[in-house]
């Protein structure tokens, strides 16, 4: 219990402003590196997902529709639902804000 291999995080930054989200993401990254943690990170906030995740699974109605390395999916999503999610999250410059 004191040294978990896996931590489940379900929308851990959803009610936080972007400044605090950035701090939480930095803390999670540091803890992951220091302790060799694996996170199962559940979120609708693609900017936070992109900033934290190495691998990504996209689900629709409880079914996996796409999976792969995070940056590869952001660069070239194959499934229409994944593309719709990413398009809905775009900022004016065409890139997602990762809080960095």
Secondary structure as UniProt FT lines:
FT   STRAND          6..10
FT   TURN            12..15
FT   HELIX           18..35
FT   STRAND          38..42
FT   HELIX           46..52
FT   STRAND          55..60
FT   TURN            61..62
FT   STRAND          63..69
FT   HELIX           70..75
FT   HELIX           80..88
FT   TURN            92..93
//
